[in-house]
């Protein structure tokens, strides 16, 4: 009997390392991604292929792959008819969404998209950019750019370029005059694969673990001991969204409290807990948080 296999595409290029790391946190070990476009994963029911994010949605839509990870921008650019399983809030640099921005040189007199009427725009995201201007009834010529697009901002009238932090835009003395599209990473599936019970369950299982690994990145576990008499004081300090786990200790006058918190509040919360009488305070990283 032929073993059931899920053909899964993961992005090569700048997003590859972040993706391999995310899968590791989710419990999957990917090997050989530095040497081959067919890396291996420690799940015999999954067959991996490394592909550029720009073309991933086309291969998924055509059924060459059952599922894949790519950006919302490239799904729109390719006009791909796929199932969007979930959003994965991670990227190559930060957890912020990436933006395709309309930018011009700092010295340009252009202040808004309408000022580019009759001009030339260079970008890799041609179809989405064309629609952006068509929706605003602005007549421009959009040309495909083979990389190094920031440099072309002074050769044409404007560029549409991808940015996460804006650092490259500023480094090239450009200014942003509008946002064309905001994009996050998406886990997508082929329509027919989504109708297959084995493949759908496999895709859903992977998506649950990937989302849990992403959620865990911004959180830490917190444990502490406290006298029973001080419990109300401690509960008022702890974040109110989730009820903490409270356990008895050998000393009946004390209890243990455990809760998951946002990492960004840890540095202010821990000193406050200490002042409120908590002891044995421990914080620890998390691999997965499943809601």
C-alpha positions, 0 to 999 in steps of 0.5 A: 500500500502506497504511503500517504504523503503531504507535499509541502513547500517552504520558502527559500531565500530570506525567509528560509532560516526563520521558517526552519527555526519556526518548524524546530520550535513546533517540534519538526527537525528540517535537515539539508536545507543549506544543500538541497531544494529537497530538504528532509523533515523528521515526519515520514508523511511530509515531503518538503520542497524549497521554493521562492515565496514569489512562486509558491502560491502558483505551485500550490494552486496548480496542485504541484504542492499540496500546501505551502508557506508564502506571503499574502503579497505573492498570493495577490500578485499571482491571483492564486485560487488557494485555501488560506489555512492560517496567518503565521505572524513571523518574518525574516526580521521581526513579527511586524507585517511587511509593507510594500510602500510607494517611495520616491527620492527625498528631494522629489516634489511628489507628495501623493500617488496622484502626483505620479500621473503619467510617470513610471513605477519600478517594482517586483510586485507588478500586478498589485501595483497596477491595481493600486493605481487603477483603483485610484484612476491614476495613469502610470506605467508599471515596470518589473524590476529585477532587484536592487529596486531602491537604486532605480528610484532616481531613474524612474519616477517612483518605486514600490518596494518591500520593507519591514523596518524602513531601514533600507528606504532611509539608507537610500534617502527615499521617502514613503508616500503611501502603502500599497499592500500590507503582507503577512506570511500565510499557510496555504493549501491546494483546493483539492488537497483540502478536500482530502481527509488525510491531507487536510488533517495533516495540514491542520495539525502542522498549522496548530503547532506552527501557530503555537510556536509563534505565540510562545515566542512572545511569552514566558512562563512565570512561577512563584511562591507566596503566603496565602495571606498575600494571594489577593495582593498578588492576583491584582498584580498579575495580568487579568486575562488568564487565571493562574494555576494555584497549587498547595505546598508542603508548608500549608501557609504557602502556595505556588502560583504559575501563569503565562505572561507576555515577555514584554511585561516580565521586567516590570512585573517581577520586581512588583511581585517581589515587593508584594511578598513573592519568593522563589520567582522563576521565569522560563521560555516556552516552546509552544502555547496552544489556545 
